[in-house]
Amino acid sequence: MPAIECRNLTKYYGDVRGVEDVSFTVGDGEVFGFLGPNGAGKTTAIRTLLGFLSPTSGGGTLLGHDATDPVASRRARERIGFLPGDPGLDRDRTAEAFLDHQAALRGEASREQLVDRFGLDESRRIADLSRGNRQKVALVAAFMHDPDLLLLDEPTSGLDPLLQEEFASLVRERVDDGASVLLSSHVLGEVAALCDRVGVLREGRLVAVESVSDLRSRGGKQVRVRVAEDVERADFEVRGTMNLRVGETVSFTWTGGYDALIDLLSNYTVMDLDVVDAPLEEAFMTFYDGDVPGPTGDGGGGATRGGGASRGAAADAGGDAR
Ligand SMILES: Nc1ncnc2c1ncn2[C@@H]1O[C@H](COP(=O)(O)OP(=O)(O)OP(=O)(O)O)[C@@H](O)[C@H]1O
């Protein structure tokens, strides 16, 4: 039984498209990443699968429980850890009171260990915590009952680099213990580091699902070569080269095989040569029309936003999983 099965899921907010005809599965023990710019539909897909929003059409299962059946969905959530993208924590409560409430719903076997690990001061009022510390509270709440399935919406937002590393280790440990994970991010590096497969969402549609290793191999090689002879640009404008730059050194992305590269370079006296994996960003260019998601830009390709629609507009039954 797959951990998640999403079948032709479509969700409209009035006439604003959230997601359209999204289908994918997350295998048992798999880490699946949703990658997409702001507004691509990541949160909508996650919240609809969790049963917090009703789909316009289509549906899915989490741990075999039907997402569109409220009773089944509630039962599934006992074994699920959910980290909302925007944890609407009750600001007047202390972190301890909030976690006590969550513990009563689902359990807290690993709470103490996680609180120590993330250095969380539970006695403080949530309103008095920094954004990063509020994110830690939400992380502890998502992981403390040792769930079989984790749905993590932009999990590292607000965390400093050290805590991001700690979070990544935690995910890997839980996966080693048998958990499955769906994680959303607009940061390619985060998804590539943690996930087995990536689904690329764009304007509400899943435009590609690929294994991270396939993406890496499709990305080609980054070649930088210095040769003794004078070089004409046309000499390197051959099948297999992309992003060609000719100066004191010649650099390009090579998408062909090694033998063909050696043939090309054998026309020259090679003084210096550097061949490394091309950055994953290049493989993603195809999906984002050159608008690459990453830490310096969110890819902005963006979903169509309906006039005047706001995120708070739809009734959201997120209640007990927050
Ligand atoms: N409650 C809502 N009411 C109306 N439209 C909404 C609502 N929530 C989301 N949308 C719209 O649905 C589309 C998908 O948004 P969603 O939040 O799912 O994307 P996302 O990929 O999670 O983005 P982000 O990375 O910014 O969280 C957007 O056009 C958004 O404006």
The ligand as a Tripos MOL2 file, in Angstrom:
@<TRIPOS>MOLECULE
LIG
   31    33     1     0     0
SMALL
NO_CHARGES

@<TRIPOS>ATOM
      1 N1         -7.8590   30.1800    0.7230 N.pl3     1 LIG1
      2 C1         -7.6770   30.5180   -0.5360 C.ar      1 LIG1
      3 N2         -8.6070   31.2430   -1.2110 N.ar      1 LIG1
      4 C2         -8.4240   31.5740   -2.5040 C.ar      1 LIG1
      5 N3         -7.3470   31.2220   -3.2400 N.ar      1 LIG1
      6 C3         -6.3980   30.5070   -2.6270 C.ar      1 LIG1
      7 C4         -6.4960   30.1220   -1.2520 C.ar      1 LIG1
      8 N4         -5.3970   29.4080   -0.9280 N.ar      1 LIG1
      9 C5         -4.6400   29.3620   -2.0400 C.ar      1 LIG1
     10 N5         -5.2290   30.0200   -3.0500 N.ar      1 LIG1
     11 C6         -4.7200   30.1650   -4.4320 C.3       1 LIG1
     12 O1         -4.4420   28.8690   -4.9280 O.3       1 LIG1
     13 C7         -3.2330   28.8830   -5.6860 C.3       1 LIG1
     14 C8         -2.2560   27.8560   -5.0820 C.3       1 LIG1
     15 O2         -1.8480   28.3440   -3.8090 O.3       1 LIG1
     16 P1         -1.0220   27.4710   -2.7840 P.3       1 LIG1
     17 O3         -0.9450   28.2280   -1.5020 O.co2     1 LIG1
     18 O4         -1.5550   26.0960   -2.7550 O.co2     1 LIG1
     19 O5          0.4110   27.4370   -3.4860 O.3       1 LIG1
     20 P2          1.8260   27.0680   -2.8650 P.3       1 LIG1
     21 O6          2.5690   26.3860   -3.9470 O.co2     1 LIG1
     22 O7          1.6670   26.3630   -1.5750 O.co2     1 LIG1
     23 O8          2.4420   28.4960   -2.6090 O.3       1 LIG1
     24 P3          3.4080   29.0240   -1.4200 P.3       1 LIG1
     25 O9          4.7680   28.4550   -1.7090 O.co2     1 LIG1
     26 O10         3.3380   30.5000   -1.6010 O.co2     1 LIG1
     27 O11         2.8080   28.5490   -0.1290 O.co2     1 LIG1
     28 C9         -2.7380   30.3140   -5.6560 C.3       1 LIG1
     29 O12        -3.1690   30.9460   -6.8210 O.3       1 LIG1
     30 C10        -3.4010   30.9020   -4.4440 C.3       1 LIG1
     31 O13        -3.5900   32.2870   -4.5840 O.3       1 LIG1
@<TRIPOS>BOND
     1     1     2 1
     2     2     3 ar
     3     2     7 ar
     4     3     4 ar
     5     4     5 ar
     6     5     6 ar
     7     6     7 ar
     8     6    10 ar
     9     7     8 ar
    10     8     9 ar
    11     9    10 ar
    12    10    11 1
    13    11    12 1
    14    11    30 1
    15    12    13 1
    16    13    14 1
    17    13    28 1
    18    14    15 1
    19    15    16 1
    20    16    17 2
    21    16    18 1
    22    16    19 1
    23    19    20 1
    24    20    21 2
    25    20    22 1
    26    20    23 1
    27    23    24 1
    28    24    25 2
    29    24    26 1
    30    24    27 1
    31    28    29 1
    32    28    30 1
    33    30    31 1
@<TRIPOS>SUBSTRUCTURE
     1 LIG1         1 GROUP 0 **** ****
